[in-house]
Amino acid sequence: MPPKTNAERQATKIEKEKKDLARLGGRICRFHLPAAPDAALTELMLWHGVDDWREAIQTLLLRLHEAGPEASAPFLAVSRHKISVSAKVSRQLAEFVAPAEAE
């Protein structure tokens, strides 16, 4: 039997995922995990003896949901940078833009 092509391997993988999805329900979720969150997840898994990252993520989500809106809020509070422009910088920007508009 000749080796499978990439397209055949991909088709087999997709078919398996569809069967799993039909059996388990839910949806397939793929995402990139940057270094810092990956390190945090790895350490959490080590602390609590979890071997599979999917199990860890699912458990975290379910426990946060069980905690309710108020108790889970601090864990989903995303820090956002607030940009405030000083009067001096505002004047400098205005001076920078004004000559360009005159052209």
Buried (B, 14 or more C-beta within 10 A) or exposed (E): EEEEEEEEEEEEEEEEEEEEEEEEEEEEEEEEEEEEEEEEBEEBBEEEEBEEBEEBBEBBEEEBEEEEEEEBEEEEEEEEEEEEEEEEEEEEEEEEEEEEEEE
